Every structure is written in C-alpha cells, then in structure tokens.
Amino acid sequence: MKNPNPVPPHPIRADKNAREACWDLPADLEAVGKARRLAREALATWGMPVVAEDVTMVVSELVSNAIVHGKAPITLSLHQYGRIVRGEVTDHSTVWPTPIPAGPNEEHGRGLAIVTAYADRWGVEPAQDGKTVWFICAEWRSR
C-alpha cells in the first residue's frame, strides 16, 4: 500500500462521502503509542469519539504485532464510511497472524483475541510484498 500522505503533520483527508488518514510508522515499539494518538486525533476530527476506545485498542494490538512479528515499513490507515471505521495495518512480512492459545500466566498470545473482542470483523489480505491486517469498528456496536 502506497502512503497517500507521506509527509505529516496533517494527513487527514475528508470529503462528503468518506474520510481517510494514513501514516508510515517506524518499526519501534514507541510507535504503538504514536499510532493510538494518531487514531484518536483522526476520530475526534471526524466526530467519532464513540468508537475511539475500540479503534485505538485494535490499532495498538495490530501495530504491536506488525512491529514484533512483521517487517518494516509499517503503514497505519483509517477509513471512515458513515458511522463505520475500517482500519488497516500493512507490513512487509508474508507471514500471516495466527491466534495462539495463551494460559493465564502467559505473556504473549492475547493480541488477536483482543482484536476479535473489540472489532466487528477483521481479516488479512495479501499486499504488495507483505500483508494488510484490516478491521471494522461500527459506531452502533461500541460500548
């Protein structure tokens, strides 16, 4: 996925029918906090604070997974269609995420379960030289 907005600071685009924001992220765990902040800012700009918790939780898990298990470069994009947000995290690893069982004392293995709990749907699509993990969060479903 080619980033349509390679130069921040204002990567949020909007029109009457849809809005999108896209950011390149470094392959550094500090980028997880930045990704959460960018997602919250975009949702606030779009007037969608109701889905902010769900979207930022999913973004946090997917960006973490891309940094730990994927391959740079990493791109986060959000697309708003009415009261629905589609998020995408693209990296350049061809290895798709696989849920693993996690016991109560395990440090890893809960990320995709969290994504499943907070997103209405999610999946994986091949991307040029890698993959895109996508998710959908609808405003009417949010807590």
C-alpha positions in Angstrom: 0.0 0.0 0.0 1.5 3.3 -1.0 1.0 6.0 1.6 -1.0 8.8 0.0 0.2 11.2 2.7 3.9 10.7 3.2 4.5 14.0 4.9 2.7 14.7 8.2 1.6 16.8 10.2 -2.0 16.8 8.8 -2.6 13.5 7.0 -6.3 13.6 7.5 -8.4 14.0 4.3 -12.1 14.4 4.1 -15.0 14.7 1.7 -18.7 14.3 1.9 -18.8 10.5 1.5 -15.6 9.2 3.1 -12.5 10.2 5.1 -9.1 8.6 5.3 -5.9 9.1 7.2 -2.6 7.2 6.5 0.7 7.2 8.3 4.0 5.5 7.9 5.3 4.2 11.3 8.8 3.2 12.4 9.4 -0.4 13.4 9.9 0.7 17.0 7.6 -0.2 20.0 7.3 3.6 20.8 5.3 3.8 17.5 2.4 2.0 19.3 1.6 5.0 21.5 2.0 7.3 18.5 -0.4 5.1 16.5 -3.0 5.3 19.3 -2.7 9.1 19.5 -3.0 9.5 15.7 -6.1 7.3 15.6 -7.7 9.2 18.5 -7.0 12.5 16.8 -8.4 11.3 13.4 -11.6 10.0 15.1 -12.0 13.2 17.1 -11.6 15.3 13.8 -14.2 13.1 12.2 -16.7 13.4 15.1 -16.5 9.7 16.0 -15.4 9.7 19.7 -17.8 6.8 20.4 -15.5 4.3 18.5 -12.3 5.8 19.7 -11.7 3.2 22.5 -12.4 0.2 20.3 -10.3 1.5 17.4 -7.4 2.5 19.5 -7.3 -0.8 21.3 -7.3 -2.7 17.9 -4.7 -0.3 16.4 -2.5 -0.9 19.5 -2.6 -4.7 19.1 -2.1 -4.7 15.3 0.7 -2.2 15.3 2.4 -4.1 18.1 2.1 -7.3 16.1 3.5 -5.7 13.0 6.5 -4.4 14.9 7.2 -7.6 16.7 6.3 -10.2 14.1 6.2 -8.3 10.8 8.7 -6.5 8.7 9.1 -2.7 8.1 7.9 -0.5 6.7 4.6 -0.4 8.5 1.7 1.7 7.5 -1.5 2.5 9.5 -4.5 3.8 7.7 -8.0 4.6 8.8 -11.1 5.0 6.6 -14.4 6.4 7.7 -17.6 5.5 5.8 -20.6 7.0 7.5 -20.6 5.6 11.1 -18.1 2.8 10.2 -14.3 2.8 10.5 -12.1 0.4 8.6 -8.5 0.3 9.8 -5.6 -1.3 8.1 -2.1 -2.1 9.3 0.3 -3.1 6.5 3.8 -4.6 6.9 6.2 -6.3 4.5 6.2 -9.8 6.0 4.3 -12.5 4.2 3.7 -14.4 7.4 0.0 -14.0 8.4 -1.0 -13.6 12.0 -2.1 -16.8 13.7 -4.0 -16.9 17.0 -2.1 -18.9 19.7 -3.5 -20.2 22.9 -2.5 -18.2 26.0 -2.6 -19.5 29.5 -3.4 -17.2 32.5 0.4 -16.7 33.2 1.5 -16.3 29.5 3.0 -13.0 28.5 2.0 -13.3 24.8 -0.9 -14.7 22.8 -3.8 -12.5 23.6 -3.5 -9.9 20.8 -5.7 -11.4 18.2 -8.3 -12.3 20.9 -8.4 -8.6 21.9 -8.8 -7.7 18.2 -11.7 -10.1 17.9 -13.3 -8.7 21.1 -13.1 -5.0 20.0 -13.6 -5.2 16.2 -16.8 -6.2 14.5 -14.8 -8.1 11.9 -11.1 -8.4 11.0 -9.1 -10.3 8.5 -5.9 -10.4 6.4 -5.3 -9.6 2.8 -2.1 -10.0 0.7 -0.4 -6.7 -0.1 2.5 -5.9 -2.4 5.5 -7.6 -0.7 3.6 -8.3 2.5 0.1 -8.3 4.1 -2.6 -6.0 5.4 -4.5 -6.8 8.5 -7.8 -5.0 8.4 -10.6 -4.4 10.9 -14.0 -2.9 11.0 -15.5 -1.0 14.0 -19.1 0.3 13.8 -20.3 3.2 15.9 -23.5 1.5 16.8 -21.7 -1.5 18.3 -19.3 0.4 20.5 -19.6 0.2 24.3 
